[in-house]
């Protein structure tokens, strides 16, 4: 795995905004296959965007937040001047689809699960009272959608796009590059940080079920690119699966004891795990709130 550093001076010369004390780097995971990341407006744990480069042009895994698209374009230009042919959206959250309109205008095909297109077409109120995600114009909507799986043949690799229902959201997909033996788990797994359970279709039970199905598909040499955090291994995702099972059990007991949400948060069920997993954009209290609110719908 090759680390390629990009200095802020180069970014400035290319017109990209320079952010102080924010490291810029790309990791080449296999010949022509990269993950591009930097700190952004979601904290210093930037979104990992996949980039495949080859004779067929460019394929992107996710398209960043709208405010980060100029920076993404600059980063891509440092690696290749080929056109973007495909963008695969991992799900419908705004920080993953912000560049859809830009790349579609340049001729790219946008691919996603059926529910990503549906969710982008209408406002998405948050059941926990946080900000509503706005409806996006048609220019952002995927033009190829699917229900279960989709295969994209690009740049000499077979990219298997697999939907796992009711995980982080109701639309999450992972991208397995068969030849490179690299998987982009995107929001299904954050390495060293807690992940959200978005009540708009997401469930913790669904996440755990996805790990149970996905992990046996991977060998021990696979490179696992998380939604956020450093590139990891199958062992990292296996550990995270166990963390989720542990926390599901703990919060389930809290609910069965009749505790309120406030009491669940005060109990700090994540405390012994926070040193490793609790320093990302999703803070422990927010994670407990989402898990409690999710499980409260089904635990009796």
Secondary structure, DSSP 8 states (H G I E B T S, - for coil): -EEEE--HHHHHHTT----TT--EEEEEEETTEEEEEE-BTTBSS-B-EEEEEETTEEEEE----GGGHHHHHHHHHHH--S-EEEEE-SSS-HHHHTTHHHHHHTT-EEEEEHHHHHHHTS-B--TTS---B----GGGS-SEEESSEEEEEETTEEEEEEE-SSSSSSS-EEEEETTTTEEEEETT--TTB-----TTT--HHHHHHHHHHHGGGS-TT-EEEESBSS-B-HHHHHHHHHHHHHHHHHHHHHHHTT--HHHHHHHTTTGGGHHHHBSSSS-HHHHHHHHHHHHTTT--
